[in-house]
């Protein structure tokens, strides 16, 4: 039963953080960010926030640094929006699954094109 609550809290944190980053943060270093997932520990002390950032590597790093610097503000706002005894510590990480998936897709497409040339 506790695992269901952890999942619900994670989804609520994901939803609220998305709104906060989009509407409340005014840092120009923060680029186009998508929150792809939130993993919350069983004791709700930490939340790993997985991000997908559009742009170059420098822009991704700048966005991550800006989010880390604003994590105190984000935690305070989460505390106002979600009723929890203790708001989890936010740990921001890049979600590489989208890049990995697009790389696999391009490899499969290349193989398909090569296979089509050999059949002719």
JOMO-V644415 format. One record per backbone hydrogen bond with DSSP energy under -0.5 kcal/mol. CO is the residue of the C=O (numbers start at 1). NH is the residue of the N-H. E is the energy in kcal/mol with one decimal. If there is no record, write none. Layout:
<<CO NH E> <CO NH E>>
This chain:
<<1 5 -1.3> <2 6 -2.2> <3 7 -2.0> <4 8 -2.1> <5 9 -2.8> <6 10 -2.4> <7 11 -2.2> <8 12 -2.2> <9 13 -2.6> <10 14 -2.3> <11 15 -2.2> <12 16 -2.7> <13 17 -2.9> <14 18 -2.0> <15 19 -1.8> <16 20 -2.6> <17 21 -3.0> <18 22 -1.9> <19 23 -2.7> <20 24 -2.4> <20 25 -1.5> <27 30 -1.1> <29 31 -0.6> <31 33 -1.0> <32 54 -2.0> <34 36 -0.7> <34 52 -2.5> <37 50 -3.0> <38 40 -0.6> <39 48 -3.1> <41 44 -1.7> <45 89 -2.9> <46 41 -2.3> <47 49 -0.7> <47 91 -2.8> <48 39 -2.4> <48 50 -0.6> <49 93 -2.7> <50 36 -2.2> <50 37 -1.2> <51 95 -3.7> <52 34 -2.5> <56 60 -2.3> <57 61 -2.5> <58 62 -2.4> <59 63 -2.3> <60 64 -2.3> <61 65 -2.5> <62 66 -2.2> <63 67 -2.1> <64 68 -2.4> <65 69 -2.3> <66 70 -1.5> <68 71 -1.1> <70 74 -2.5> <71 75 -2.6> <72 76 -2.2> <73 77 -2.4> <74 78 -2.4> <75 79 -2.4> <76 80 -1.3> <77 81 -1.6> <78 82 -3.0> <82 84 -1.2> <89 47 -3.0> <89 91 -0.5> <90 92 -0.5> <91 49 -3.3> <93 51 -2.7> <94 96 -0.8> <96 100 -2.6> <97 101 -2.5> <98 102 -2.3> <99 103 -2.1> <100 104 -2.2> <101 105 -2.3> <102 106 -2.2> <103 107 -2.1> <104 108 -2.5> <105 109 -2.2> <106 110 -2.3> <107 111 -2.4> <108 112 -2.2> <109 113 -2.2> <110 114 -2.5> <111 115 -2.4> <112 116 -2.0> <113 117 -1.8> <114 118 -1.8> <115 119 -1.3> <116 120 -0.8>>
